[in-house]
Amino acid sequence: MTDLADKLTHPIFEVISDVSAKLNVETYVVGGFVRDLLLRRPCKDIDFVCVGSGIELAQAAARKIDPRVHVNFFKNFGTAHFNYEDYDLEFVGARKESYNRDSRKPIVEEGTLQDDQNRRDFTINAMAISLGKNNYGELLAPFNGLEDLDNGIIRTPLDPDITFSDDPLRMMRAIRFATQLNFYIEAKTLEAITRNKERIKIISQERITDELNKIILAKKPSTGFRLLEETGLLALILPEMQKLKGVETVDDKSHKDNFYHTLQVLDNITFSTNDLWLRWAAILHDIAKPVTKRFEDGVGWTFHGHEVVGSKWVPRIFKNMKLPLGPEMKFVQKMVYLHLRPIALTKEEISDSALRRLLFEAGDDIDSLMKLCEADITSKNKTKVNRYLQRFENVRQKLKDVEERDSIRNFQPPVSGELIMQTFGIGPSKEVGVIKDKIKEAILDGEIRNDYEEAHAMMLKLGAELGLTIAAK
């Protein structure tokens, strides 16, 4: 018997044990908390299963802890939860489930602990720790979950075809856990995912995207994307990325496999950021290469304009994936559009004008853009990679110098459209736009400083050239 009593250090477990004894119900800690406890991973979500009413247990436990604690409960599902300190506690009565083929919502009936463990998605999540007075801390792992945890195996407790057909989201969860925990999916389980991949279509896009985002935020997200591609799920949930895969050869000239290149960029960027949206930018930076691919005699393979086309695709992809369409989407769109620009700046001779323009377009996102571009260096030649990284470091310093000198990042031309109209006594017109644009271009080109006096003088000069006269005051 594996005794984990000494690991249940939080006082909430003794409270639940005492309340369960008074109610005369068997209660167990189950699921992810048990898994993470054994893996020594932090976990703030604790699930309790009792052979009886989970709602009554939750209410009794809350009263014992603090009568002011509010319990949320869902009578139809027999579940309840409340927050205690910084933990989220969920309670449910042991149950067994059956499924309709067209829905992942189960038909629920009261059951035993064994029934409850049978319905769990994976063996490593089907373990329970008893809170009973007679066997407090005893681990119950009927499907060899402890051994699978030790050996790093993801597999289902029962027939994987039934498990995945009943709730197809479990296919995404299998891949997510394999990615997060650096485990491997048992062969029979992996084959069942491939067989049942079409079932993912009954799952809401929000739930699919939530699992995908967890994969993207893992330490090595390429693991998950390789499994998604291998099982056929990627083609169903993110077909644009699937189309990156493959190599074409003409006249003995081949382009790189942009799918595996993208995975390398994604893994590379994990070393510099945990930002979900910058990681999405890594995924989508080359997304339009398949449609812009051309073979040119004497040149080889080209992907001209893929950054422009790709940036135009971002809103549609975000909408399809049910990702936010606000600042997050705009950020990714900007990163995709600009991702080639810093590469051009790695040449030894680079004009201040080009640096100012990049600062102007990237604004406060310049540091994120530089991280993406550095991650985009995927050559197997370490000397070449180090050379490029040094050049990028030089570009960073030059950008810093120009910014300190010219204050270009997020700058607004020192003269506004309103001032131009007041000065010349005109309304909104083409001339206002012409003057503003020429002043902006002059500042970016270094012809004048980012200074009110110089910009004002240029405004008067441009107005005269356009036949405008200063309005009487």
C-alpha positions as CSV (number, residue, x, y, z in Angstrom):
1,M,0.0,0.0,0.0
2,T,1.3,3.5,-0.9
3,D,0.7,5.8,2.0
4,L,0.6,9.5,1.1
5,A,-0.7,10.8,4.5
6,D,2.5,12.8,5.1
7,K,2.1,14.6,1.8
8,L,-1.4,15.9,2.6
9,T,0.0,18.8,4.5
10,H,-2.7,21.4,4.0
11,P,-5.3,21.5,6.9
12,I,-8.2,21.4,4.4
13,F,-7.7,17.6,4.1
14,E,-8.2,17.0,7.8
15,V,-11.3,19.2,7.7
16,I,-12.8,17.2,4.8
17,S,-11.9,14.0,6.5
18,D,-13.7,15.1,9.7
19,V,-16.8,16.3,7.9
20,S,-16.9,13.1,5.8
21,A,-16.8,11.0,9.0
22,K,-19.7,12.9,10.5
23,L,-21.7,12.5,7.3
24,N,-20.7,8.9,7.1
25,V,-19.5,9.1,3.4
26,E,-16.4,7.9,1.8
27,T,-14.3,10.8,0.4
28,Y,-11.3,10.8,-1.8
29,V,-8.9,13.3,-3.3
30,V,-8.8,12.6,-7.1
31,G,-7.5,13.6,-10.5
32,G,-4.9,16.2,-11.3
33,F,-4.1,17.1,-7.8
34,V,-3.0,13.6,-7.0
35,R,-1.0,13.4,-10.2
36,D,0.8,16.7,-9.5
37,L,1.3,15.8,-5.8
38,L,3.2,12.7,-6.9
39,L,5.1,14.7,-9.6
40,R,5.9,17.4,-7.0
41,R,4.2,20.0,-9.3
42,P,2.2,22.9,-7.7
43,C,-1.5,22.6,-8.0
44,K,-4.2,24.9,-6.7
45,D,-7.2,22.9,-7.9
46,I,-8.3,20.1,-5.6
47,D,-11.1,17.7,-6.6
48,F,-12.9,15.6,-4.0
49,V,-15.2,12.6,-4.8
50,C,-17.5,11.2,-2.3
51,V,-19.8,8.2,-2.4
52,G,-22.8,10.3,-1.7
53,S,-23.8,13.9,-2.2
54,G,-20.9,16.1,-3.2
55,I,-23.1,19.2,-2.6
56,E,-23.9,18.3,1.0
57,L,-20.2,17.5,1.6
58,A,-19.2,20.9,0.2
59,Q,-21.7,22.8,2.2
60,A,-20.7,21.0,5.4
61,A,-17.0,21.6,4.8
62,A,-17.6,25.3,4.1
63,R,-19.6,25.7,7.3
64,K,-16.8,24.1,9.3
65,I,-14.1,26.3,7.7
66,D,-15.9,29.6,7.8
67,P,-19.7,30.1,7.7
68,R,-19.1,33.1,5.4
69,V,-17.7,31.0,2.6
70,H,-20.0,31.0,-0.4
71,V,-20.6,27.6,-2.0
72,N,-21.5,27.4,-5.7
73,F,-23.4,24.3,-6.6
74,F,-25.0,22.8,-9.7
75,K,-27.8,20.5,-8.6
76,N,-28.3,18.9,-12.1
77,F,-24.7,17.8,-12.2
78,G,-24.3,17.1,-8.5
79,T,-21.2,19.3,-8.2
80,A,-20.2,22.1,-5.9
81,H,-17.2,24.3,-5.4
82,F,-15.8,27.1,-3.3
83,N,-12.5,29.0,-2.9
84,Y,-10.5,28.6,0.3
85,E,-7.4,30.8,0.7
86,D,-5.8,30.5,-2.8
87,Y,-7.2,27.0,-3.5
88,D,-10.2,26.1,-5.7
89,L,-12.0,23.2,-4.2
90,E,-14.5,21.1,-6.2
91,F,-16.8,18.4,-4.8
92,V,-18.8,15.7,-6.7
93,G,-20.6,12.5,-5.9
94,A,-19.1,9.4,-7.4
95,R,-20.8,8.7,-10.7
96,K,-20.8,6.6,-13.8
97,E,-21.4,8.1,-17.3
98,S,-22.7,7.1,-20.7
99,Y,-22.6,9.1,-23.8
100,N,-24.7,10.0,-26.8
101,R,-22.6,9.8,-30.0
102,D,-23.5,13.3,-31.1
103,S,-22.5,15.0,-27.8
104,R,-19.7,15.0,-25.3
105,K,-22.2,15.8,-22.5
106,P,-22.6,12.6,-20.5
107,I,-25.7,11.0,-19.0
108,V,-24.7,10.8,-15.4
109,E,-25.8,8.3,-12.7
110,E,-24.8,7.7,-9.1
111,G,-21.9,5.2,-8.9
112,T,-19.1,3.8,-6.8
113,L,-15.5,5.0,-6.6
114,Q,-14.6,2.4,-9.2
115,D,-17.2,3.7,-11.5
116,D,-15.8,7.2,-11.0
117,Q,-12.2,6.0,-11.8
118,N,-13.4,4.1,-14.8
119,R,-14.7,7.3,-16.4
120,R,-11.4,9.2,-16.0
121,D,-9.5,10.1,-19.1
122,F,-6.0,8.7,-18.4
123,T,-4.5,6.3,-15.9
124,I,-2.3,9.0,-14.4
125,N,-5.5,11.0,-13.7
126,A,-7.5,8.0,-12.3
127,M,-5.7,7.8,-9.0
128,A,-7.4,8.6,-5.7
129,I,-6.2,9.2,-2.1
130,S,-8.6,8.2,0.7
131,L,-9.6,10.7,3.4
132,G,-11.3,8.0,5.5
133,K,-10.3,7.7,9.1
134,N,-9.4,4.0,8.7
135,N,-7.1,4.4,5.7
136,Y,-6.3,8.1,5.5
137,G,-3.7,8.8,2.9
138,E,-4.0,5.4,1.1
139,L,-3.4,5.7,-2.7
140,L,-5.9,3.8,-4.9
141,A,-4.6,3.3,-8.4
142,P,-6.5,0.5,-10.1
143,F,-5.1,1.1,-13.6
144,N,-1.4,1.1,-12.7
145,G,-1.4,4.9,-12.8
146,L,1.5,5.1,-10.4
147,E,3.7,3.0,-12.7
148,D,2.6,5.0,-15.7
149,L,3.5,8.2,-13.9
150,D,7.0,6.7,-13.0
151,N,7.5,5.6,-16.6
152,G,6.1,8.7,-18.3
153,I,3.2,7.0,-20.1
154,I,-0.1,8.6,-21.2
155,R,-2.8,5.9,-21.8
156,T,-6.5,5.5,-21.1
157,P,-7.9,3.3,-18.3
158,L,-10.3,1.6,-20.6
159,D,-10.6,1.0,-24.3
160,P,-9.1,4.2,-25.9
161,D,-11.6,4.1,-28.9
162,I,-14.5,4.3,-26.4
163,T,-12.7,6.9,-24.3
164,F,-12.0,9.2,-27.2
165,S,-15.3,8.6,-29.0
166,D,-17.2,9.4,-25.8
167,D,-15.3,12.7,-25.2
168,P,-13.1,13.6,-28.2
169,L,-11.6,16.5,-26.3
170,R,-9.6,13.9,-24.4
171,M,-7.5,13.5,-27.6
172,M,-6.3,17.1,-27.3
173,R,-5.8,16.5,-23.5
174,A,-3.6,13.5,-24.2
175,I,-1.4,15.5,-26.5
176,R,-1.4,18.4,-24.0
177,F,-0.3,16.2,-21.1
178,A,2.4,14.5,-23.2
179,T,3.7,18.0,-24.1
180,Q,3.5,19.6,-20.6
181,L,4.9,16.5,-18.7
182,N,7.3,15.4,-21.4
183,F,5.6,12.0,-21.4
184,Y,4.9,9.7,-24.4
185,I,1.5,8.4,-25.5
186,E,1.2,4.7,-25.5
187,A,1.0,3.2,-29.0
188,K,-2.6,1.8,-28.7
189,T,-3.8,5.2,-27.3
190,L,-2.0,7.2,-30.0
191,E,-3.4,4.9,-32.8
192,A,-6.9,5.4,-31.3
193,I,-6.5,9.2,-31.5
194,T,-5.7,8.8,-35.3
195,R,-8.7,6.6,-35.8
196,N,-11.1,8.9,-33.9
197,K,-9.7,12.3,-35.1
198,E,-12.8,13.2,-37.0
199,R,-14.8,13.1,-33.7
200,I,-13.0,16.4,-32.7
201,K,-15.6,18.1,-34.9
202,I,-18.3,17.8,-32.2
203,I,-16.1,19.8,-29.7
204,S,-16.6,23.5,-29.4
205,Q,-13.8,25.6,-30.9
206,E,-13.3,27.4,-27.6
207,R,-12.4,24.1,-25.8
208,I,-10.1,23.1,-28.6
209,T,-8.3,26.4,-28.6
210,D,-8.0,26.3,-24.8
211,E,-6.1,23.0,-25.0
212,L,-4.0,24.3,-28.0
213,N,-3.0,27.4,-26.0
214,K,-1.8,25.2,-23.1
215,I,0.3,23.3,-25.6
216,I,1.7,26.5,-27.0
217,L,2.6,27.7,-23.5
218,A,4.5,24.5,-22.7
219,K,8.3,24.4,-22.4
220,K,8.7,22.6,-25.7
221,P,5.4,23.2,-27.7
222,S,6.8,21.5,-30.8
223,T,6.2,18.1,-29.1
224,G,2.4,18.8,-29.1
225,F,2.4,20.1,-32.7
226,R,4.3,17.0,-34.0
227,L,1.7,14.8,-32.3
228,L,-1.2,16.8,-33.6
229,E,0.3,16.5,-37.1
230,E,1.1,12.8,-36.8
231,T,-2.5,11.9,-35.6
232,G,-4.2,14.1,-38.3
233,L,-5.7,16.5,-35.8
234,L,-3.7,19.5,-37.0
235,A,-5.2,19.4,-40.4
236,L,-8.6,19.6,-38.8
237,I,-8.0,22.3,-36.2
238,L,-5.4,24.5,-37.9
239,P,-5.2,23.5,-41.6
240,E,-3.1,26.6,-42.5
241,M,-0.3,25.2,-40.4
242,Q,-0.6,21.7,-41.8
243,K,-0.1,23.1,-45.3
244,L,3.4,24.4,-44.3
245,K,4.6,20.8,-44.3
246,G,6.5,19.4,-47.2
247,V,9.5,20.0,-49.4
248,E,9.4,20.6,-53.2
249,T,12.4,20.2,-55.5
250,V,13.0,21.8,-58.9
251,D,16.3,21.5,-60.8
252,D,17.9,19.9,-57.7
253,K,16.9,22.9,-55.6
254,S,14.7,22.4,-52.6
255,H,13.2,24.8,-50.1
256,K,13.2,23.9,-46.4
257,D,10.2,22.3,-44.8
258,N,8.4,25.3,-43.3
259,F,6.4,23.2,-40.9
260,Y,9.5,22.0,-39.1
261,H,11.1,25.4,-39.4
262,T,8.1,27.0,-37.7
263,L,8.2,24.4,-34.9
264,Q,11.9,25.3,-34.3
265,V,11.1,29.0,-34.2
266,L,8.3,28.3,-31.7
267,D,10.7,26.3,-29.5
268,N,13.4,28.9,-29.8
269,I,11.1,31.7,-28.7
270,T,10.1,29.9,-25.5
271,F,13.6,30.7,-24.2
272,S,12.9,34.4,-24.3
273,T,9.2,34.8,-23.6
274,N,6.1,33.2,-22.0
275,D,3.9,35.6,-23.9
276,L,1.1,33.5,-25.5
277,W,0.6,36.1,-28.3
278,L,4.3,36.3,-29.2
279,R,4.3,32.5,-29.4
280,W,1.3,32.7,-31.7
281,A,3.3,35.2,-33.9
282,A,6.0,32.5,-34.1
283,I,3.4,30.0,-35.3
284,L,2.0,32.3,-37.9
285,H,5.0,34.2,-39.1
286,D,5.5,32.1,-42.3
287,I,1.9,30.9,-42.6
288,A,1.4,32.3,-46.1
289,K,4.6,30.7,-47.6
290,P,2.6,27.9,-49.3
291,V,0.5,30.4,-51.4
292,T,3.4,32.7,-52.2
293,K,5.9,30.0,-53.1
294,R,7.5,30.5,-56.6
295,F,10.4,28.9,-58.4
296,E,12.4,31.5,-60.4
297,D,15.1,30.5,-62.9
298,G,18.5,31.6,-61.7
299,V,17.1,32.5,-58.3
300,G,15.5,29.4,-56.8
301,W,12.6,29.3,-54.5
302,T,11.0,32.6,-53.4
303,F,8.2,33.6,-51.0
304,H,7.8,37.2,-51.9
305,G,5.2,39.0,-49.9
306,H,4.4,36.2,-47.6
307,E,4.6,38.6,-44.6
308,V,2.0,40.8,-46.2
309,V,-0.4,38.0,-47.1
310,G,0.2,36.3,-43.7
311,S,-0.6,39.5,-41.8
312,K,-3.9,39.7,-43.7
313,W,-4.8,36.1,-42.8
314,V,-4.3,36.7,-39.0
315,P,-7.8,38.2,-38.4
316,R,-9.5,35.3,-40.2
317,I,-7.4,32.6,-38.4
318,F,-8.1,34.3,-35.0
319,K,-11.8,34.5,-35.8
320,N,-11.9,30.8,-36.7
321,M,-9.9,29.8,-33.6
322,K,-12.2,31.9,-31.4
323,L,-9.1,33.9,-30.2
324,P,-9.5,37.5,-29.1
325,L,-9.9,40.0,-32.0
326,G,-8.7,43.0,-30.1
327,P,-5.1,44.2,-29.2
328,E,-3.8,40.6,-29.1
329,M,-4.8,40.0,-32.7
330,K,-3.4,43.4,-33.8
331,F,-0.1,42.6,-32.1
332,V,0.2,39.2,-33.8
333,Q,-0.7,40.8,-37.1
334,K,2.0,43.5,-36.7
335,M,4.6,40.8,-35.8
336,V,3.8,38.8,-38.9
337,Y,3.9,41.9,-41.1
338,L,7.2,43.2,-39.7
339,H,9.1,39.9,-39.1
340,L,11.4,40.3,-42.1
341,R,12.3,43.9,-41.5
342,P,15.1,43.5,-38.8
343,I,16.8,40.9,-41.0
344,A,17.5,43.6,-43.6
345,L,19.0,45.7,-40.8
346,T,21.7,43.1,-40.0
347,K,23.9,44.4,-42.9
348,E,27.0,46.2,-41.7
349,E,26.0,49.5,-43.3
350,I,22.5,50.6,-42.2
351,S,21.0,54.0,-42.4
352,D,19.5,55.9,-39.5
353,S,16.5,56.4,-41.7
354,A,15.8,52.7,-41.9
355,L,16.2,52.4,-38.1
356,R,13.8,55.2,-37.5
357,R,11.2,53.7,-39.8
358,L,11.4,50.4,-38.0
359,L,11.1,52.1,-34.6
360,F,8.1,54.1,-35.9
361,E,6.2,51.1,-37.2
362,A,7.0,48.7,-34.4
363,G,6.5,51.2,-31.6
364,D,6.5,49.6,-28.1
365,D,6.6,46.2,-29.7
366,I,10.1,46.5,-31.1
367,D,11.6,44.3,-28.4
368,S,9.0,41.6,-29.1
369,L,9.8,41.9,-32.8
370,M,13.5,41.4,-32.2
371,K,12.9,38.3,-30.1
372,L,10.8,36.8,-32.9
373,C,13.5,37.6,-35.5
374,E,16.2,36.1,-33.3
375,A,14.1,32.9,-32.8
376,D,13.7,32.8,-36.6
377,I,17.3,31.9,-37.0
378,T,17.1,28.1,-37.3
379,S,20.3,27.1,-39.2
380,K,22.0,23.9,-38.0
381,N,25.3,25.8,-38.5
382,K,26.1,27.1,-35.0
383,T,28.8,29.5,-36.4
384,K,26.2,31.0,-38.7
385,V,23.6,31.3,-36.0
386,N,26.1,33.0,-33.6
387,R,27.1,35.4,-36.4
388,Y,23.5,36.4,-37.0
389,L,22.8,36.8,-33.3
390,Q,25.7,39.1,-33.0
391,R,24.4,41.2,-35.9
392,F,21.0,41.4,-34.2
393,E,22.7,42.5,-31.0
394,N,24.4,45.3,-33.1
395,V,21.0,46.3,-34.5
396,R,19.5,46.4,-31.0
397,Q,22.3,48.8,-30.0
398,K,21.8,51.0,-33.1
399,L,18.0,51.1,-32.4
400,K,18.7,52.1,-28.8
401,D,21.0,54.9,-30.0
402,V,18.6,56.2,-32.6
403,E,15.7,56.1,-30.1
404,E,17.6,58.0,-27.4
405,R,18.7,60.6,-30.0
406,D,15.5,61.1,-32.0
407,S,12.6,59.8,-29.7
408,I,10.9,58.1,-32.7
409,R,9.2,55.2,-30.9
410,N,5.4,55.9,-31.0
411,F,6.1,59.5,-32.0
412,Q,3.4,61.8,-33.4
413,P,4.4,64.5,-35.8
414,P,5.0,67.7,-33.8
415,V,2.4,69.6,-35.8
416,S,-1.1,68.2,-35.8
417,G,-3.8,68.3,-38.5
418,E,-5.7,70.7,-36.4
419,L,-2.8,73.1,-36.2
420,I,-2.4,72.9,-40.0
421,M,-6.1,73.8,-40.6
422,Q,-6.0,76.6,-38.1
423,T,-2.8,78.1,-39.6
424,F,-4.1,78.1,-43.1
425,G,-7.7,78.6,-42.4
426,I,-8.8,75.4,-44.2
427,G,-11.0,72.4,-43.3
428,P,-10.2,68.7,-43.6
429,S,-8.6,68.2,-47.0
430,K,-6.0,66.5,-49.1
431,E,-3.5,69.3,-48.4
432,V,-3.6,68.6,-44.7
433,G,-2.7,65.0,-45.2
434,V,0.1,65.9,-47.7
435,I,1.7,68.3,-45.2
436,K,1.5,65.8,-42.3
437,D,2.9,63.0,-44.4
438,K,5.8,65.0,-45.7
439,I,6.7,66.2,-42.3
440,K,6.6,62.7,-40.9
441,E,8.8,61.4,-43.8
442,A,11.3,64.2,-43.3
443,I,11.7,63.3,-39.7
444,L,12.1,59.6,-40.4
445,D,14.6,60.4,-43.2
446,G,16.5,62.7,-40.8
447,E,16.0,65.8,-42.9
448,I,14.6,67.6,-39.9
449,R,14.7,66.8,-36.2
450,N,11.6,65.5,-34.3
451,D,11.2,69.1,-33.0
452,Y,8.2,71.5,-33.0
453,E,10.2,74.5,-34.4
454,E,11.7,72.6,-37.3
455,A,8.4,70.9,-38.1
456,H,6.5,74.2,-37.9
457,A,8.9,75.9,-40.3
458,M,8.5,73.0,-42.7
459,M,4.7,73.2,-42.5
460,L,4.8,76.9,-43.5
461,K,7.1,76.1,-46.4
462,L,5.0,73.2,-47.6
463,G,1.8,75.3,-47.3
464,A,3.3,78.0,-49.5
465,E,4.3,75.4,-52.1
466,L,0.7,74.2,-52.2
467,G,-0.6,77.7,-52.6
468,L,-2.0,78.1,-49.1
469,T,-1.8,81.4,-47.2
470,I,-1.6,82.0,-43.5
471,A,-5.0,82.8,-42.1
472,A,-5.5,86.2,-40.5
473,K,-5.8,86.1,-36.7
